[in-house]
Amino acid sequence: MPRGLTSSSGGMVAAATSSLPERARAGRNYDYRYAWIRDQCYAGQAAAIAGTLPLLDDAVRFVSLRLHADGAKLSPAYTVDGGQVPDQRQLELPGYPGGFDLVGNWGEQAVSAGCPG
């Protein structure tokens, strides 16, 4: 059952934001509309402490499915249904002042290039 920012597949988005600048005029934006494995684990731990077992079950199920499917090629983030995060692309819309009109995320490419996650 979907709850808040958690989908029926158990994937929980980090936040419902897109195209917010990392820093003004820095050339990078944040798109947090994805389920980050690290955040899923933290949310699961918080749910366990709070005794919110259905949310804990969702977080464990989502991460477990990704681990079983991807193993050593586990990505840092997925779409809420477990798909690959799309590459960044530009939209034909004005962005936040000082930001850019981008959606998607470059997290997978950064990890592949050896950048810290």
C-alpha positions as a LaTeX table, in Angstrom:
\begin{tabular}{lrrr}
\hline
Residue & $x$ (\AA) & $y$ (\AA) & $z$ (\AA) \\
\hline
Met1 & 0.00 & 0.00 & 0.00 \\
Pro2 & 1.49 & 3.38 & $-0.97$ \\
Arg3 & 2.14 & 5.76 & 1.93 \\
Gly4 & 3.42 & 9.30 & 1.56 \\
Leu5 & 6.50 & 9.16 & $-0.65$ \\
Thr6 & 6.58 & 5.33 & $-0.67$ \\
Ser7 & 5.20 & 3.49 & $-3.71$ \\
Ser8 & 3.31 & 0.20 & $-3.69$ \\
Ser9 & 6.61 & $-1.51$ & $-4.67$ \\
Gly10 & 8.21 & $-0.26$ & $-1.44$ \\
Gly11 & 10.46 & 2.29 & $-3.16$ \\
Met12 & 10.62 & 5.52 & $-1.17$ \\
Val13 & 11.65 & 8.74 & $-2.92$ \\
Ala14 & 14.15 & 10.92 & $-1.11$ \\
Ala15 & 12.02 & 14.02 & $-1.80$ \\
Ala16 & 9.49 & 15.22 & $-4.34$ \\
Thr17 & 11.85 & 17.77 & $-5.89$ \\
Ser18 & 13.38 & 18.23 & $-9.30$ \\
Ser19 & 15.73 & 20.81 & $-10.80$ \\
Leu20 & 16.70 & 22.52 & $-7.56$ \\
Pro21 & 20.23 & 23.90 & $-7.79$ \\
Glu22 & 22.95 & 22.29 & $-5.72$ \\
Arg23 & 24.43 & 25.78 & $-5.43$ \\
Ala24 & 23.46 & 28.89 & $-7.37$ \\
Arg25 & 25.20 & 28.98 & $-10.75$ \\
Ala26 & 27.19 & 25.81 & $-9.97$ \\
Gly27 & 25.84 & 23.97 & $-13.01$ \\
Arg28 & 24.39 & 21.02 & $-11.07$ \\
Asn29 & 20.88 & 20.28 & $-9.89$ \\
Tyr30 & 19.32 & 17.81 & $-7.52$ \\
Asp31 & 16.55 & 15.48 & $-8.63$ \\
Tyr32 & 15.55 & 13.48 & $-5.55$ \\
Arg33 & 12.50 & 11.77 & $-7.02$ \\
Tyr34 & 14.25 & 8.40 & $-6.84$ \\
Ala35 & 14.66 & 5.63 & $-4.28$ \\
Trp36 & 18.25 & 5.74 & $-3.00$ \\
Ile37 & 19.45 & 2.45 & $-1.51$ \\
Arg38 & 21.23 & 4.21 & 1.37 \\
Asp39 & 18.09 & 6.18 & 2.23 \\
Gln40 & 15.92 & 3.05 & 2.01 \\
Cys41 & 18.18 & 1.41 & 4.59 \\
Tyr42 & 18.03 & 4.42 & 6.94 \\
Ala43 & 14.26 & 4.63 & 6.56 \\
Gly44 & 13.96 & 0.92 & 7.32 \\
Gln45 & 16.05 & 1.33 & 10.48 \\
Ala46 & 13.92 & 4.27 & 11.58 \\
Ala47 & 10.73 & 2.32 & 10.90 \\
Ala48 & 12.07 & $-0.60$ & 12.96 \\
Ile49 & 12.84 & 1.68 & 15.92 \\
Ala50 & 9.42 & 3.35 & 15.63 \\
Gly51 & 7.69 & $-0.01$ & 15.38 \\
Thr52 & 6.23 & 0.82 & 11.97 \\
Leu53 & 6.58 & $-2.71$ & 10.67 \\
Pro54 & 4.73 & $-2.34$ & 7.33 \\
Leu55 & 7.10 & 0.48 & 6.32 \\
Leu56 & 10.09 & $-1.61$ & 7.49 \\
Asp57 & 8.81 & $-4.54$ & 5.40 \\
Asp58 & 8.50 & $-2.26$ & 2.36 \\
Ala59 & 12.06 & $-0.95$ & 2.72 \\
Val60 & 13.54 & $-4.43$ & 3.22 \\
Arg61 & 11.55 & $-5.86$ & 0.31 \\
Phe62 & 12.64 & $-3.09$ & $-2.07$ \\
Val63 & 16.35 & $-3.34$ & $-1.19$ \\
Ser64 & 16.27 & $-7.15$ & $-1.18$ \\
Leu65 & 14.72 & $-7.28$ & $-4.65$ \\
Arg66 & 17.36 & $-4.90$ & $-5.99$ \\
Leu67 & 20.19 & $-6.90$ & $-4.37$ \\
His68 & 18.88 & $-10.17$ & $-5.78$ \\
Ala69 & 18.39 & $-8.68$ & $-9.24$ \\
Asp70 & 21.58 & $-6.62$ & $-9.51$ \\
Gly71 & 24.04 & $-8.15$ & $-7.02$ \\
Ala72 & 27.47 & $-6.55$ & $-7.36$ \\
Lys73 & 26.06 & $-4.13$ & $-9.95$ \\
Leu74 & 23.70 & $-2.56$ & $-7.41$ \\
Ser75 & 23.01 & 1.06 & $-8.34$ \\
Pro76 & 22.95 & 3.84 & $-5.74$ \\
Ala77 & 19.40 & 4.79 & $-6.80$ \\
Tyr78 & 16.39 & 3.39 & $-8.66$ \\
Thr79 & 13.00 & 4.58 & $-9.77$ \\
Val80 & 10.32 & 3.79 & $-7.16$ \\
Asp81 & 9.32 & 0.70 & $-9.13$ \\
Gly82 & 12.91 & $-0.62$ & $-9.20$ \\
Gly83 & 13.88 & 0.61 & $-12.67$ \\
Gln84 & 17.08 & 2.38 & $-13.68$ \\
Val85 & 17.27 & 6.11 & $-13.04$ \\
Pro86 & 17.22 & 7.97 & $-16.36$ \\
Asp87 & 20.22 & 10.05 & $-17.41$ \\
Gln88 & 19.91 & 13.78 & $-16.97$ \\
Arg89 & 18.14 & 15.57 & $-19.76$ \\
Gln90 & 17.11 & 19.14 & $-20.34$ \\
Leu91 & 13.46 & 20.18 & $-20.34$ \\
Glu92 & 11.88 & 22.95 & $-22.35$ \\
Leu93 & 10.90 & 24.76 & $-19.13$ \\
Pro94 & 12.47 & 27.57 & $-17.13$ \\
Gly95 & 14.34 & 26.22 & $-14.12$ \\
Tyr96 & 14.63 & 27.51 & $-10.57$ \\
Pro97 & 16.54 & 30.84 & $-10.50$ \\
Gly98 & 20.23 & 30.01 & $-10.56$ \\
Gly99 & 19.48 & 26.41 & $-11.53$ \\
Phe100 & 18.90 & 24.51 & $-14.73$ \\
Asp101 & 15.88 & 22.80 & $-16.22$ \\
Leu102 & 17.14 & 19.22 & $-15.82$ \\
Val103 & 15.48 & 15.99 & $-14.74$ \\
Gly104 & 17.11 & 12.63 & $-14.10$ \\
Asn105 & 20.18 & 12.01 & $-12.03$ \\
Trp106 & 23.84 & 11.46 & $-12.71$ \\
Gly107 & 24.41 & 9.36 & $-9.54$ \\
Glu108 & 25.00 & 6.10 & $-11.42$ \\
Gln109 & 27.51 & 7.71 & $-13.78$ \\
Ala110 & 29.35 & 9.32 & $-10.85$ \\
Val111 & 29.71 & 6.01 & $-9.03$ \\
Ser112 & 30.86 & 4.31 & $-12.25$ \\
Ala113 & 33.48 & 7.04 & $-12.65$ \\
Gly114 & 34.78 & 6.48 & $-9.11$ \\
Cys115 & 33.26 & 9.64 & $-7.55$ \\
Pro116 & 32.07 & 9.30 & $-3.95$ \\
Gly117 & 28.31 & 8.66 & $-3.68$ \\
\hline
\end{tabular}
